[in-house]
Amino acid sequence: MAVFLVLLVALIAMCGFLGFGFGTLGRGGARLRGWAGVAAGVTCAWYAWGMLAVGGAVLDAEDGGTGSAPIRPCVGGSPESALVAVTYRVDYLPVRFVCEVQHGGDYATDDVPGYVNPALAVGAFATVVLGAGAAIGSERAARRTTAPTERV
């Protein structure tokens, strides 16, 4: 059930980052800092979307009873692989549901939409670039205001 805890944290972080980003932009404050917050919030939203898909697969895999073997999310691959899938695992980065087979192999299912992980990579890159730009801009502004003035 760690998947749902991670999903909850991602949703809370999304709300916090989006609130910070749009609040900063709304006050007319540091533009790069605001956009970095928005980018971080959108990245958290993409992560939450991927974790929601993985959570659905986990619920489907954990549903015991008749028809629970082979592991249902693992049947989406090849039928031969589904018959030898003995367990599963969740990968948090990249976000995916992975079926493990008897002889040490594994394969990822298609439960997580194919666009989620590339969107996460682009969002994380944009957040880092915007955040670094905001930090550099803040440092430059701080140096300008605290630099001693020279008198001739």
DODO-955740 format. One line per field, with one value per atom (N, C-alpha, C): residue in three letters; chain; atom name; y, x, z. Coordinates in steps of 0.05 Angstrom, whole numbers, plus 5000, padded with zeros to 4 digits. Layout:
% DODO-955740
r ALA	...
c A	...
a CA	...
Y Y	...
X X	...
Z Z	...
% end
This chain:
% DODO-955740
r MET	MET	MET	ALA	ALA	ALA	VAL	VAL	VAL	PHE	PHE	PHE	LEU	LEU	LEU	VAL	VAL	VAL	LEU	LEU	LEU	LEU	LEU	LEU	VAL	VAL	VAL	ALA	ALA	ALA	LEU	LEU	LEU	ILE	ILE	ILE	ALA	ALA	ALA	MET	MET	MET	CYS	CYS	CYS	GLY	GLY	GLY	PHE	PHE	PHE	LEU	LEU	LEU	GLY	GLY	GLY	PHE	PHE	PHE	GLY	GLY	GLY	PHE	PHE	PHE	GLY	GLY	GLY	THR	THR	THR	LEU	LEU	LEU	GLY	GLY	GLY	ARG	ARG	ARG	GLY	GLY	GLY	GLY	GLY	GLY	ALA	ALA	ALA	ARG	ARG	ARG	LEU	LEU	LEU	ARG	ARG	ARG	GLY	GLY	GLY	TRP	TRP	TRP	ALA	ALA	ALA	GLY	GLY	GLY	VAL	VAL	VAL	ALA	ALA	ALA	ALA	ALA	ALA	GLY	GLY	GLY	VAL	VAL	VAL	THR	THR	THR	CYS	CYS	CYS	ALA	ALA	ALA	TRP	TRP	TRP	TYR	TYR	TYR	ALA	ALA	ALA	TRP	TRP	TRP	GLY	GLY	GLY	MET	MET	MET	LEU	LEU	LEU	ALA	ALA	ALA	VAL	VAL	VAL	GLY	GLY	GLY	GLY	GLY	GLY	ALA	ALA	ALA	VAL	VAL	VAL	LEU	LEU	LEU	ASP	ASP	ASP	ALA	ALA	ALA	GLU	GLU	GLU	ASP	ASP	ASP	GLY	GLY	GLY	GLY	GLY	GLY	THR	THR	THR	GLY	GLY	GLY	SER	SER	SER	ALA	ALA	ALA	PRO	PRO	PRO	ILE	ILE	ILE	ARG	ARG	ARG	PRO	PRO	PRO	CYS	CYS	CYS	VAL	VAL	VAL	GLY	GLY	GLY	GLY	GLY	GLY	SER	SER	SER	PRO	PRO	PRO	GLU	GLU	GLU	SER	SER	SER	ALA	ALA	ALA	LEU	LEU	LEU	VAL	VAL	VAL	ALA	ALA	ALA	VAL	VAL	VAL	THR	THR	THR	TYR	TYR	TYR	ARG	ARG	ARG	VAL	VAL	VAL	ASP	ASP	ASP	TYR	TYR	TYR	LEU	LEU	LEU	PRO	PRO	PRO	VAL	VAL	VAL	ARG	ARG	ARG	PHE	PHE	PHE	VAL	VAL	VAL	CYS	CYS	CYS	GLU	GLU	GLU	VAL	VAL	VAL	GLN	GLN	GLN	HIS	HIS	HIS	GLY	GLY	GLY	GLY	GLY	GLY	ASP	ASP	ASP	TYR	TYR	TYR	ALA	ALA	ALA	THR	THR	THR	ASP	ASP	ASP	ASP	ASP	ASP	VAL	VAL	VAL	PRO	PRO	PRO	GLY	GLY	GLY	TYR	TYR	TYR	VAL	VAL	VAL	ASN	ASN	ASN	PRO	PRO	PRO	ALA	ALA	ALA	LEU	LEU	LEU	ALA	ALA	ALA	VAL	VAL	VAL	GLY	GLY	GLY	ALA	ALA	ALA	PHE	PHE	PHE	ALA	ALA	ALA	THR	THR	THR	VAL	VAL	VAL	VAL	VAL	VAL	LEU	LEU	LEU	GLY	GLY	GLY	ALA	ALA	ALA	GLY	GLY	GLY	ALA	ALA	ALA	ALA	ALA	ALA	ILE	ILE	ILE	GLY	GLY	GLY	SER	SER	SER	GLU	GLU	GLU	ARG	ARG	ARG	ALA	ALA	ALA	ALA	ALA	ALA	ARG	ARG	ARG	ARG	ARG	ARG	THR	THR	THR	THR	THR	THR	ALA	ALA	ALA	PRO	PRO	PRO	THR	THR	THR	GLU	GLU	GLU	ARG	ARG	ARG	VAL	VAL	VAL
c A	A	A	A	A	A	A	A	A	A	A	A	A	A	A	A	A	A	A	A	A	A	A	A	A	A	A	A	A	A	A	A	A	A	A	A	A	A	A	A	A	A	A	A	A	A	A	A	A	A	A	A	A	A	A	A	A	A	A	A	A	A	A	A	A	A	A	A	A	A	A	A	A	A	A	A	A	A	A	A	A	A	A	A	A	A	A	A	A	A	A	A	A	A	A	A	A	A	A	A	A	A	A	A	A	A	A	A	A	A	A	A	A	A	A	A	A	A	A	A	A	A	A	A	A	A	A	A	A	A	A	A	A	A	A	A	A	A	A	A	A	A	A	A	A	A	A	A	A	A	A	A	A	A	A	A	A	A	A	A	A	A	A	A	A	A	A	A	A	A	A	A	A	A	A	A	A	A	A	A	A	A	A	A	A	A	A	A	A	A	A	A	A	A	A	A	A	A	A	A	A	A	A	A	A	A	A	A	A	A	A	A	A	A	A	A	A	A	A	A	A	A	A	A	A	A	A	A	A	A	A	A	A	A	A	A	A	A	A	A	A	A	A	A	A	A	A	A	A	A	A	A	A	A	A	A	A	A	A	A	A	A	A	A	A	A	A	A	A	A	A	A	A	A	A	A	A	A	A	A	A	A	A	A	A	A	A	A	A	A	A	A	A	A	A	A	A	A	A	A	A	A	A	A	A	A	A	A	A	A	A	A	A	A	A	A	A	A	A	A	A	A	A	A	A	A	A	A	A	A	A	A	A	A	A	A	A	A	A	A	A	A	A	A	A	A	A	A	A	A	A	A	A	A	A	A	A	A	A	A	A	A	A	A	A	A	A	A	A	A	A	A	A	A	A	A	A	A	A	A	A	A	A	A	A	A	A	A	A	A	A	A	A	A	A	A	A	A	A	A	A	A	A	A	A	A	A	A	A	A	A	A	A	A	A	A	A	A	A	A	A	A	A	A	A	A	A	A	A	A	A	A	A	A	A	A	A	A	A	A	A	A	A	A	A	A	A	A	A	A	A	A	A	A	A	A
a N	CA	C	N	CA	C	N	CA	C	N	CA	C	N	CA	C	N	CA	C	N	CA	C	N	CA	C	N	CA	C	N	CA	C	N	CA	C	N	CA	C	N	CA	C	N	CA	C	N	CA	C	N	CA	C	N	CA	C	N	CA	C	N	CA	C	N	CA	C	N	CA	C	N	CA	C	N	CA	C	N	CA	C	N	CA	C	N	CA	C	N	CA	C	N	CA	C	N	CA	C	N	CA	C	N	CA	C	N	CA	C	N	CA	C	N	CA	C	N	CA	C	N	CA	C	N	CA	C	N	CA	C	N	CA	C	N	CA	C	N	CA	C	N	CA	C	N	CA	C	N	CA	C	N	CA	C	N	CA	C	N	CA	C	N	CA	C	N	CA	C	N	CA	C	N	CA	C	N	CA	C	N	CA	C	N	CA	C	N	CA	C	N	CA	C	N	CA	C	N	CA	C	N	CA	C	N	CA	C	N	CA	C	N	CA	C	N	CA	C	N	CA	C	N	CA	C	N	CA	C	N	CA	C	N	CA	C	N	CA	C	N	CA	C	N	CA	C	N	CA	C	N	CA	C	N	CA	C	N	CA	C	N	CA	C	N	CA	C	N	CA	C	N	CA	C	N	CA	C	N	CA	C	N	CA	C	N	CA	C	N	CA	C	N	CA	C	N	CA	C	N	CA	C	N	CA	C	N	CA	C	N	CA	C	N	CA	C	N	CA	C	N	CA	C	N	CA	C	N	CA	C	N	CA	C	N	CA	C	N	CA	C	N	CA	C	N	CA	C	N	CA	C	N	CA	C	N	CA	C	N	CA	C	N	CA	C	N	CA	C	N	CA	C	N	CA	C	N	CA	C	N	CA	C	N	CA	C	N	CA	C	N	CA	C	N	CA	C	N	CA	C	N	CA	C	N	CA	C	N	CA	C	N	CA	C	N	CA	C	N	CA	C	N	CA	C	N	CA	C	N	CA	C	N	CA	C	N	CA	C	N	CA	C	N	CA	C	N	CA	C	N	CA	C	N	CA	C	N	CA	C	N	CA	C	N	CA	C	N	CA	C	N	CA	C	N	CA	C	N	CA	C	N	CA	C	N	CA	C	N	CA	C	N	CA	C	N	CA	C	N	CA	C	N	CA	C	N	CA	C	N	CA	C	N	CA	C	N	CA	C	N	CA	C	N	CA	C	N	CA	C
Y 4976	5000	5025	5022	5045	5062	5049	5063	5086	5080	5100	5122	5116	5136	5155	5144	5160	5177	5166	5181	5204	5200	5221	5243	5236	5255	5271	5258	5272	5292	5285	5303	5327	5322	5344	5363	5351	5367	5383	5370	5384	5409	5406	5429	5451	5443	5462	5477	5463	5476	5494	5484	5501	5526	5522	5546	5566	5556	5574	5587	5571	5582	5603	5596	5615	5639	5635	5657	5676	5666	5683	5698	5685	5698	5719	5713	5731	5757	5755	5779	5795	5785	5799	5797	5777	5773	5762	5747	5735	5716	5723	5707	5679	5676	5650	5632	5643	5628	5618	5634	5626	5604	5608	5587	5561	5563	5538	5524	5538	5526	5513	5526	5515	5490	5491	5467	5444	5450	5428	5417	5434	5424	5407	5415	5400	5373	5373	5348	5329	5340	5324	5313	5328	5319	5295	5297	5275	5250	5254	5232	5219	5236	5225	5210	5219	5205	5177	5176	5150	5132	5143	5127	5117	5133	5124	5100	5100	5077	5052	5056	5034	5024	5042	5034	5017	5024	5007	4979	4977	4951	4935	4949	4936	4925	4941	4931	4907	4908	4886	4861	4865	4842	4830	4847	4837	4826	4828	4818	4788	4774	4745	4732	4706	4691	4678	4669	4656	4675	4665	4681	4699	4695	4712	4702	4678	4668	4661	4670	4687	4715	4730	4758	4773	4784	4796	4819	4838	4859	4847	4824	4812	4798	4793	4780	4797	4824	4842	4838	4827	4821	4797	4779	4755	4734	4718	4697	4678	4672	4655	4667	4693	4706	4707	4711	4713	4686	4664	4639	4634	4647	4642	4666	4686	4709	4700	4703	4693	4715	4739	4762	4788	4810	4836	4855	4877	4899	4925	4946	4973	4988	5000	5018	5046	5062	5089	5109	5103	5120	5101	5097	5107	5094	5107	5096	5073	5049	5026	5003	4985	4960	4938	4923	4903	4875	4857	4829	4814	4799	4783	4754	4741	4714	4695	4669	4648	4648	4652	4648	4674	4694	4718	4741	4737	4759	4776	4797	4814	4829	4840	4858	4877	4901	4922	4919	4923	4922	4950	4951	4976	4991	4986	4999	5029	5038	5066	5076	5097	5108	5115	5111	5115	5143	5163	5191	5200	5185	5194	5198	5178	5180	5201	5204	5226	5253	5256	5281	5287	5266	5270	5280	5268	5277	5306	5313	5341	5360	5352	5369	5373	5351	5353	5371	5368	5385	5414	5420	5447	5459	5443	5452	5459	5442	5447	5472	5475	5498	5524	5524	5548	5554	5533	5537	5548	5537	5547	5576	5582	5610	5629	5620	5637	5640	5619	5622	5641	5638	5656	5685	5689	5716	5728	5712	5721	5728	5712	5718	5744	5748	5772	5797	5794	5817	5823	5802	5806	5819	5812	5825	5854	5860	5888	5906	5895	5912	5914	5895	5896	5904	5909	5916	5945	5948	5975	5994	6018	6038	6052	6055	6068	6098	6113	6142	6151	6170	6180	6204
X 5016	5000	5017	5043	5061	5055	5044	5037	5017	4998	4977	4987	5006	5019	5035	5050	5065	5046	5024	5004	4993	4988	4978	4999	5024	5045	5048	5046	5048	5026	5002	4979	4982	4992	4996	5018	5040	5061	5052	5035	5024	5009	4992	4976	4994	5014	5032	5048	5060	5076	5059	5035	5018	5009	5002	4994	5016	5041	5064	5069	5069	5075	5055	5030	5010	5007	5012	5011	5034	5058	5080	5076	5065	5060	5038	5018	4995	5003	5023	5033	5052	5059	5077	5106	5111	5138	5157	5176	5197	5184	5186	5173	5185	5212	5224	5217	5216	5209	5180	5163	5135	5131	5145	5143	5156	5177	5190	5170	5155	5134	5112	5104	5083	5094	5119	5130	5133	5140	5142	5114	5094	5067	5057	5062	5053	5068	5093	5109	5097	5090	5077	5051	5036	5011	5015	5035	5041	5049	5065	5074	5050	5032	5007	4990	4989	4973	4986	5012	5025	5022	5023	5020	4991	4972	4944	4941	4953	4952	4965	4988	5002	4985	4973	4956	4932	4921	4899	4909	4934	4945	4951	4961	4966	4940	4919	4893	4883	4887	4879	4896	4922	4939	4934	4927	4922	4894	4877	4850	4851	4848	4850	4825	4825	4801	4803	4781	4780	4789	4807	4817	4840	4851	4873	4900	4902	4927	4921	4937	4961	4953	4973	4969	4956	4932	4917	4931	4944	4958	4980	4990	5012	5002	4976	4965	4966	4968	4968	4992	5014	5038	5031	5051	5045	5033	5015	5002	5023	5045	5065	5079	5085	5098	5079	5053	5034	5032	5037	5035	5059	5082	5105	5110	5093	5096	5090	5109	5106	5100	5109	5104	5106	5103	5105	5120	5128	5140	5131	5134	5127	5154	5159	5182	5171	5184	5174	5187	5211	5224	5239	5232	5208	5183	5161	5136	5126	5125	5115	5109	5092	5085	5100	5116	5134	5126	5123	5117	5144	5149	5173	5167	5183	5178	5195	5190	5203	5234	5245	5274	5289	5280	5295	5290	5273	5267	5244	5239	5216	5207	5184	5174	5154	5154	5135	5109	5088	5061	5055	5034	5026	5005	5004	4985	4989	5014	5021	5022	5007	5007	5036	5041	5068	5078	5061	5069	5077	5071	5075	5105	5122	5150	5165	5160	5173	5163	5138	5127	5141	5146	5160	5188	5202	5229	5230	5212	5211	5204	5184	5176	5198	5213	5235	5257	5263	5284	5275	5251	5241	5242	5234	5235	5263	5282	5310	5321	5316	5326	5313	5287	5274	5282	5284	5293	5322	5339	5367	5368	5352	5350	5340	5320	5310	5331	5345	5366	5388	5397	5418	5408	5383	5372	5369	5361	5359	5387	5407	5434	5445	5440	5449	5435	5409	5394	5404	5410	5421	5448	5464	5491	5489	5470	5466	5457	5440	5429	5448	5466	5484	5513	5518	5545	5551	5575	5582	5586	5578	5581	5608	5622	5648	5645	5659	5659	5686	5684	5709	5719
Z 5000	5000	5000	4998	4996	4971	4951	4926	4933	4949	4955	4974	4991	5007	4989	4970	4951	4934	4926	4911	4927	4953	4970	4973	4977	4980	4954	4931	4905	4902	4910	4908	4926	4951	4969	4959	4949	4938	4913	4897	4874	4882	4902	4911	4923	4938	4950	4929	4910	4889	4871	4864	4847	4862	4887	4903	4905	4911	4912	4885	4864	4838	4828	4829	4820	4839	4865	4884	4879	4873	4866	4840	4821	4795	4798	4815	4819	4833	4851	4865	4848	4824	4807	4817	4833	4845	4825	4835	4818	4798	4773	4752	4750	4750	4748	4771	4795	4819	4817	4807	4804	4783	4761	4740	4748	4764	4775	4793	4809	4826	4810	4789	4771	4757	4748	4735	4754	4779	4799	4805	4806	4811	4789	4764	4741	4740	4747	4748	4770	4792	4813	4804	4788	4777	4758	4741	4723	4739	4760	4777	4791	4801	4813	4793	4769	4748	4743	4741	4738	4761	4786	4810	4813	4803	4803	4785	4762	4744	4757	4769	4783	4806	4821	4843	4834	4811	4800	4793	4782	4776	4801	4822	4847	4859	4859	4869	4854	4827	4810	4816	4821	4827	4854	4873	4901	4905	4885	4887	4886	4908	4910	4901	4903	4896	4869	4859	4833	4811	4794	4772	4780	4804	4812	4803	4791	4780	4751	4733	4736	4744	4752	4762	4739	4744	4722	4707	4720	4704	4687	4694	4678	4653	4651	4628	4603	4607	4584	4566	4576	4560	4542	4539	4524	4543	4532	4549	4562	4547	4557	4582	4581	4603	4627	4622	4644	4660	4646	4660	4678	4672	4689	4707	4707	4725	4753	4771	4798	4818	4812	4830	4814	4828	4815	4833	4822	4838	4825	4841	4832	4830	4807	4804	4806	4824	4828	4809	4799	4778	4760	4736	4723	4734	4732	4743	4726	4738	4723	4741	4731	4744	4730	4745	4732	4742	4723	4729	4728	4749	4751	4744	4727	4718	4734	4730	4746	4745	4722	4719	4719	4735	4739	4720	4700	4682	4692	4678	4685	4660	4661	4640	4652	4640	4650	4634	4649	4636	4624	4609	4597	4613	4640	4657	4659	4659	4660	4631	4625	4598	4589	4564	4553	4555	4558	4558	4586	4607	4635	4641	4636	4643	4627	4600	4586	4596	4604	4615	4642	4658	4683	4678	4658	4653	4643	4626	4616	4639	4655	4678	4698	4704	4723	4712	4687	4674	4675	4668	4668	4696	4716	4744	4752	4746	4753	4739	4713	4699	4709	4713	4723	4752	4768	4796	4797	4780	4780	4770	4750	4740	4762	4777	4799	4820	4827	4847	4839	4814	4804	4803	4795	4794	4822	4841	4869	4880	4874	4883	4871	4846	4833	4845	4850	4862	4890	4905	4932	4932	4913	4911	4903	4886	4877	4900	4917	4939	4963	4966	4989	4981	4956	4948	4958	4970	4979	4956	4960	4939	4943	4921	4923	4918	4935	4932	4922	4904	4893	4907
% end
